[in-house]
Amino acid sequence: MNGCECGRKNYAKENQRKGIFMAEDTQSRTPGPNKLPKRYLQFQKRYPQVFQAYDALGAATAEAGPLSDKTRALVKLAIAAGGQMEGAVHSHTRRALEAGCSPEEIYHVALLGTTTLGFPTMMKAFSWMDDVVRQKE
């Protein structure tokens, strides 16, 4: 059991002691590990030139500065969380894991949003990140 999972269980037990109950498992709409969303693939097939241009822009912006792959992945995850975009948070969580980020680093991105985004928004982003991290465990 990793530290995050242990912390999650301790937090849940403490809340239960206080009479606060949270759903342990929710139905995630995120695709499984290494699977792209169906709509994304449909768009790619239907508009190949637009997709190629978009993909090239993403590559160009990634290489335009000094940030490492891992740092870029965490920044992109934070931007997605701040924008409250569930699909983007799922996608960038997968990418952060692929870039070598640990679950603890990913959850830290959500926690850092607490005072900027507010607790409910942070919890929403944390939940979306957790959807993907738990699939990879």
Secondary structure by P-SEA (a helix, b strand, c coil): ccaaaaaaaaaaaaaaaacccccccccccccccccccaaaaaaaaacaaaaaaaaaaaaaaaacccccaaaaaaaaaaaaaaaccaaaaaaaaaaaaaacccaaaaaaaaaaacccccaaaaaaaaaaaaaaaaaac
